[in-house]
Amino acid sequence: MMLTTSTDAHADLASAWAVLRDVTDWPRWTRSMTSVERLDEGPLRLGSRARIKQPGMPPLVWEVTTFVDEAEFSWTNHSPGVRTVGRHLIGTTAGGGTRITLELHQTGPLAGVLNLLSGRRNRRYLALEVAGLKAASEAAARP
């Protein structure tokens, strides 16, 4: 199962990346997260881990498995029968703004069942996250 959503923000790449990379601040700009607690120190990087609490879900630990500065990061969560990858990509648009793309991939023997149970919520959460990231990036880019 794969979900994807994109939007363009009127923000420069550096502002959008700073907002995206500060994962502990995400609950401030998206209602899809109650809390994000880093389990290590320093800037987000390959191998960083965070415990995320989302409404209606148990807390889950995510580990950064792909990291390209000012371009993308992915993090992965392993639950019984399901591997979930959240991918976050940003890039410059022709007009000087930033294109934000969020993806959610679920694989494993229970991925289909999980999609039936939580697919609608996952789509709603992705929509909240992309809209919140756009708004927070645009606010950060203002002088």
Secondary structure, DSSP 8 states (H G I E B T S, - for coil): -EEEEEEEESS-HHHHHHHHH-GGGHHHH-TT-SEEEESS-SS--TT-EEEEE-TTS--EEEEEEEEETTTEEEEEEEETTEEEEEEEEEEE-TTS-EEEEEEEEEESTTHHHHHHHHHHHHHHHHHHHHHHHHHHHHHHH--
